[in-house]
Amino acid sequence: LASTLLVAACVSIGVIIVLGVQDMVWHAMDSAKAVLAPLAACSVFMIVGPTLMLLNKHIMQDFNFPYPLSLSCCGLVASMLFSRILVWLGLAQLRTETQTAVAGSAYLWTVLPIAAARAVALATGNAVYLFLSVGFIQMLKAFTPAIVLLVMFLCQMEVPPRPSMWCVLVIVVGTVVEVNGELHATATGLALMMTSCVGEAIAMVLSQKMLQELKFSEVETLYYLSLPSAIMLGSLAVVLEWDAMFKAGHHAIFFEHPLVLLAASSLGVAVNFLTLIVVRARSSVTVKILNTFRCIGLVIVGMVFYNETHTERQLAGYGVSLLGFVGYNYFQMNRRKALALEAWADSRWQQVVREFGGRMPAKNIDRFLDTGVGTAGRGESK
């Protein structure tokens, strides 16, 4: 098992180097290869992520290593070393404009918040496997767009059109049904899962805000973010986990199963790079869609290989969440159709208000029409 995982990790790293580091290869490709390269990245992305999730679960439970902070830190340290080795070998470079963008006090406001959010997301995302089933965790991940929308609003970024928000409400309803239908949910597990989703959403939104302005490359992004993330997560691991780990002798896993931990670290690097590569080759929407299909696959894996059971209510709630997720991404990719639906809903609302107006005082009609939901209030967005 360890040898197989290590080979998979090495292959993933090889794909990363080909797709993410040698930028001149992208420009030299003909049209056929230009299509096959993103397809290869997406295909490996679909395999590497679930493999890492299941491997981490295997390490924490079957190897009796319940230290998610230390385990997550291995991947960050590997990412830090890998990005620096690429720069040292001359396979990648740090551009002057990106170095200037994170120099001085700008480092505190651009890099550290993202690094802290990524560290929290990784640590709690691994810890949750000690409390919740694989399938239920994947179901809860469908709730991520709702958290992303809230973070975008708090960061004063452009929020999606109202049809996308309606779909987010559908996701929320489906998630509530999922939680009510779960037989083995724990408060600790749910809290860890929500913390992981919030951390991931914050990191995603802040990274998008930074990358859209500065256009960091994959290596530059990992170079600047992995070090502070590793320091933050490592410090917490030392304080919260290492004393119990050394007293119980669980640190011996690094000597007893080095290939397994090396595979987990390598897969962590692969996941980080492939996510950035897919975003560049396609879009962040593609990443979310691929993640959804991965989650569906892991729900099935949990039922087949881990004997997990899910109630009809839980599966129905998951179906509702997926329906809302599909609608959310559809309207995100088709803004014009979203605005057209928004205008149609506004016109129908005005029509209902006018028809109902025969039974209302005129001042109340005006109050309804002046609430800003009409198409007149949306003129600037068309």
Secondary structure, DSSP 8 states (H G I E B T S, - for coil): -HHHHHHHHHHHHHHHIIIII-HHHHHH--HHHHHHHHHHHHHHHHHHHHHHHHHHHHHHHTTT---HHHHHHHHHHHHHHHHHHHHHTTSS---HHHHHHTSTTHHHHHTHHHHHHHHHHHHHHHHGGGTS-HHHHHHHGGGHHHHHHHHHHHTT-----HHHHHHHHHHHHHHHHHHHH-SS--HHHHHHHHHHHHHHHHHHHHHHHHHHHH---HHHHHHHHHHHHHHHHHHHHHHHTHHHHHHHTGGGHHHHSHHHHHHHHHHHHHHHHHHHHHHHHS-HHHHHHHHHHHHHHHHHHHHHHS-----HHHHHHHHHHHHHHHHHHHHHH-HHHHHHHHHHHHHHHHHHHHHHGGGS-HHHHHHHHTSS-SGGGGGGG-
